Amino acid sequence: MSESAEILSEAFRDVGRRHGYEKVEAEFAQFREFKVQWQRSYKWAAFRVSDYLMDADAAVFEGLAETLFSRITGREETPYDEAMRTFVTAPCFAEEKRPVYLRRSRNLTRTSAGIGRDLADSVQRLRGLGLWKGNDDIQCVWSTGVRLRRAASCSVLMKLISVNDLLDDPDIPDMAVDFAVYSQYLRIVKGQEVFGRGEIFTREEERLFPAYRDAERLLDKLCLFV
């Protein structure tokens, strides 16, 4: 067992005992998304924790364990501990973990350049409108073979926007693609602000996009939604 795995296991055991659990197991797992799975019985609990946390310290593991045990025991709205939130929303987290995330995501390209258009152009137009402010660390890529009819989606923690390659067509008006990108940009920015503490709400901000109704109608005609 690695040193990090031992720190994880010890932190979860210590917190589990404080919550009345006699046996607690915790190990890292290679999930694509950042998540934790758990099983439990009366006095036993086992956790599989995303290996994106493998380089975290004991304070992060203890904070995560405290939140999870609080939720298990009935306090569903318990927010993530500040040490945990600070670690996963730090600028270096997305920079270091995103390459792993992309390797685990077979349907995502590694570039903003598609066959018919480049998502970097959408970002530049949004900057020109004053809607994309800073955030040079957010990356845009294409998603391929997507069955869900989403125009775009995102990973808040990885600061990654993925756009459905059905929009990789120069005949589709720029505003439809730009709006899809902008909606996910908002989810990332707002999600970073409230991660683990509240709901992400973007509808009011989405309406700052010029002609957002026209953009929504265009996406509707393509049977896509944001």
C-alpha positions as CSV (number, residue, x, y, z in Angstrom):
1,M,0.0,0.0,0.0
2,S,1.3,3.4,-0.9
3,E,1.9,6.2,1.6
4,S,-1.1,8.2,0.3
5,A,-3.4,5.1,0.4
6,E,-2.3,4.6,4.0
7,I,-3.1,8.2,4.9
8,L,-6.5,7.9,3.2
9,S,-7.3,4.7,5.0
10,E,-6.3,6.0,8.4
11,A,-8.2,9.3,8.0
12,F,-11.4,7.4,7.1
13,R,-11.0,5.0,10.0
14,D,-10.5,7.7,12.5
15,V,-13.5,9.7,11.4
16,G,-15.6,6.6,11.1
17,R,-14.9,5.7,14.7
18,R,-16.1,9.1,15.8
19,H,-19.3,8.4,14.0
20,G,-19.7,4.9,15.7
21,Y,-18.4,2.7,12.9
22,E,-16.2,-0.2,14.1
23,K,-14.7,-1.1,10.7
24,V,-14.0,1.3,7.9
25,E,-12.1,0.6,4.7
26,A,-11.1,3.2,2.1
27,E,-9.2,2.8,-1.1
28,F,-8.5,4.8,-4.3
29,A,-10.3,4.0,-7.5
30,Q,-9.7,5.1,-11.1
31,F,-13.0,6.8,-11.9
32,R,-13.4,9.0,-14.9
33,E,-15.3,11.6,-13.0
34,F,-14.4,12.9,-9.6
35,K,-16.6,10.9,-7.2
36,V,-16.8,8.6,-4.2
37,Q,-18.7,5.3,-3.9
38,W,-19.6,3.7,-0.6
39,Q,-21.2,0.7,1.0
40,R,-22.2,0.3,4.6
41,S,-24.0,-1.9,7.1
42,Y,-24.7,-1.3,10.8
43,K,-21.1,-0.8,12.0
44,W,-19.1,-1.2,8.8
45,A,-18.4,1.1,5.8
46,A,-16.2,0.8,2.7
47,F,-15.3,3.7,0.4
48,R,-13.8,4.0,-3.1
49,V,-12.4,7.4,-3.5
50,S,-11.4,9.1,-6.8
51,D,-7.7,8.8,-7.3
52,Y,-7.7,12.5,-8.4
53,L,-7.2,13.0,-4.7
54,M,-4.2,10.8,-4.4
55,D,-1.8,13.6,-3.8
56,A,-4.0,15.3,-1.1
57,D,-2.9,15.5,2.5
58,A,-4.5,14.1,5.6
59,A,-6.6,17.3,6.3
60,V,-8.3,16.8,2.9
61,F,-9.1,13.2,3.5
62,E,-10.4,13.9,7.0
63,G,-12.6,16.7,5.7
64,L,-14.0,14.5,3.0
65,A,-14.6,11.6,5.4
66,E,-16.4,13.9,7.9
67,T,-18.7,15.2,5.1
68,L,-19.5,11.6,3.9
69,F,-20.1,10.2,7.3
70,S,-22.4,13.1,8.2
71,R,-24.4,12.5,5.0
72,I,-24.5,8.7,5.7
73,T,-25.9,9.4,9.1
74,G,-28.7,11.5,7.8
75,R,-27.4,15.1,7.3
76,E,-27.7,15.1,3.5
77,E,-27.0,18.8,3.1
78,T,-23.6,18.7,4.8
79,P,-21.2,20.7,2.6
80,Y,-17.7,19.7,1.8
81,D,-15.1,20.7,4.3
82,E,-13.1,23.9,3.4
83,A,-9.8,21.9,3.1
84,M,-11.4,19.6,0.6
85,R,-13.0,22.5,-1.4
86,T,-9.7,24.5,-1.5
87,F,-7.8,21.5,-2.8
88,V,-10.1,20.6,-5.7
89,T,-10.8,24.2,-6.8
90,A,-7.2,25.3,-6.7
91,P,-5.9,26.3,-10.2
92,C,-3.3,23.6,-10.2
93,F,-5.9,20.8,-9.6
94,A,-7.5,21.1,-13.1
95,E,-4.1,21.7,-14.8
96,E,-2.6,18.5,-13.3
97,K,-5.7,16.2,-13.4
98,R,-7.2,17.2,-16.8
99,P,-4.8,15.1,-18.9
100,V,-5.8,12.0,-16.9
101,Y,-9.4,12.9,-17.3
102,L,-9.0,13.3,-21.1
103,R,-7.2,9.9,-21.3
104,R,-10.2,8.3,-19.5
105,S,-12.7,10.0,-21.8
106,R,-12.7,8.2,-25.1
107,N,-15.4,10.4,-26.6
108,L,-13.4,13.6,-26.1
109,T,-10.9,15.1,-28.4
110,R,-7.8,16.8,-27.1
111,T,-8.2,20.1,-29.1
112,S,-10.5,22.9,-29.8
113,A,-10.0,22.5,-33.5
114,G,-12.6,20.5,-35.3
115,I,-13.2,19.7,-38.9
116,G,-15.4,22.6,-39.7
117,R,-14.7,25.1,-36.9
118,D,-12.5,25.9,-34.0
119,L,-14.0,26.5,-30.5
120,A,-11.2,28.9,-29.8
121,D,-13.0,31.3,-32.1
122,S,-16.1,31.0,-29.9
123,V,-14.0,31.9,-26.9
124,Q,-12.6,35.0,-28.7
125,R,-16.0,36.2,-29.7
126,L,-17.3,35.8,-26.1
127,R,-14.3,37.7,-24.9
128,G,-15.2,40.5,-27.4
129,L,-18.7,40.6,-25.9
130,G,-17.2,40.8,-22.4
131,L,-18.9,37.5,-21.4
132,W,-15.7,35.4,-21.0
133,K,-13.5,37.2,-18.5
134,G,-10.0,35.8,-17.8
135,N,-10.2,32.1,-17.2
136,D,-7.5,31.2,-19.6
137,D,-7.3,27.8,-17.8
138,I,-10.7,26.7,-19.1
139,Q,-10.2,24.3,-22.1
140,C,-12.7,23.6,-24.9
141,V,-12.8,20.3,-26.8
142,W,-15.2,18.4,-29.0
143,S,-17.2,15.4,-27.9
144,T,-17.8,12.6,-30.5
145,G,-20.5,10.0,-30.8
146,V,-22.6,11.5,-28.0
147,R,-26.0,9.8,-27.7
148,L,-27.6,12.4,-25.4
149,R,-28.9,15.5,-27.3
150,R,-26.8,18.0,-25.3
151,A,-25.2,20.8,-27.2
152,A,-22.4,20.9,-24.7
153,S,-21.4,19.7,-21.3
154,C,-18.6,20.4,-18.8
155,S,-16.5,19.2,-15.9
156,V,-16.5,21.9,-13.3
157,L,-13.4,20.6,-11.5
158,M,-11.4,19.8,-14.6
159,K,-12.4,23.2,-16.1
160,L,-13.2,21.5,-19.4
161,I,-16.0,22.3,-21.9
162,S,-17.0,19.6,-24.4
163,V,-19.1,20.6,-27.3
164,N,-21.2,18.1,-29.3
165,D,-19.5,17.5,-32.7
166,L,-22.9,17.9,-34.4
167,L,-22.1,21.6,-34.0
168,D,-18.8,21.2,-35.9
169,D,-20.3,22.5,-39.0
170,P,-19.5,25.9,-40.6
171,D,-23.0,26.2,-41.9
172,I,-24.4,26.4,-38.3
173,P,-24.5,30.0,-37.2
174,D,-21.7,31.1,-34.8
175,M,-24.2,32.3,-32.2
176,A,-25.6,28.8,-31.6
177,V,-22.1,27.4,-30.9
178,D,-21.1,30.4,-28.9
179,F,-24.1,30.2,-26.7
180,A,-23.5,26.5,-26.1
181,V,-19.9,27.3,-25.0
182,Y,-21.0,30.2,-22.9
183,S,-23.6,28.2,-21.0
184,Q,-20.9,25.7,-20.0
185,Y,-18.5,28.5,-19.2
186,L,-21.0,29.8,-16.7
187,R,-21.5,26.4,-15.1
188,I,-17.8,26.1,-14.5
189,V,-17.3,29.6,-13.1
190,K,-20.4,29.3,-10.9
191,G,-19.7,25.7,-10.0
192,Q,-16.2,26.6,-8.8
193,E,-17.7,29.3,-6.6
194,V,-20.3,27.1,-4.9
195,F,-18.7,23.7,-5.2
196,G,-20.1,21.5,-2.4
197,R,-22.1,24.3,-0.9
198,G,-25.0,25.0,-3.2
199,E,-26.8,24.6,-6.6
200,I,-25.4,26.0,-9.8
201,F,-27.9,28.4,-11.4
202,T,-27.1,30.1,-14.8
203,R,-30.3,31.0,-16.5
204,E,-30.2,34.7,-15.6
205,E,-26.5,35.0,-16.7
206,E,-27.3,33.1,-19.9
207,R,-29.6,35.9,-20.9
208,L,-26.7,38.3,-21.0
209,F,-25.8,36.6,-24.3
210,P,-27.1,38.7,-27.2
211,A,-30.0,37.1,-29.0
212,Y,-30.0,34.1,-26.6
213,R,-33.6,33.3,-27.6
214,D,-32.5,33.0,-31.3
215,A,-29.6,30.8,-30.3
216,E,-31.9,28.6,-28.2
217,R,-34.3,28.3,-31.1
218,L,-31.5,27.3,-33.4
219,L,-30.4,24.6,-31.0
220,D,-34.0,23.4,-30.6
221,K,-34.2,22.9,-34.4
222,L,-31.1,20.7,-34.2
223,C,-32.8,18.8,-31.4
224,L,-30.0,19.9,-29.0
225,F,-30.3,21.6,-25.6
226,V,-28.0,23.3,-23.1
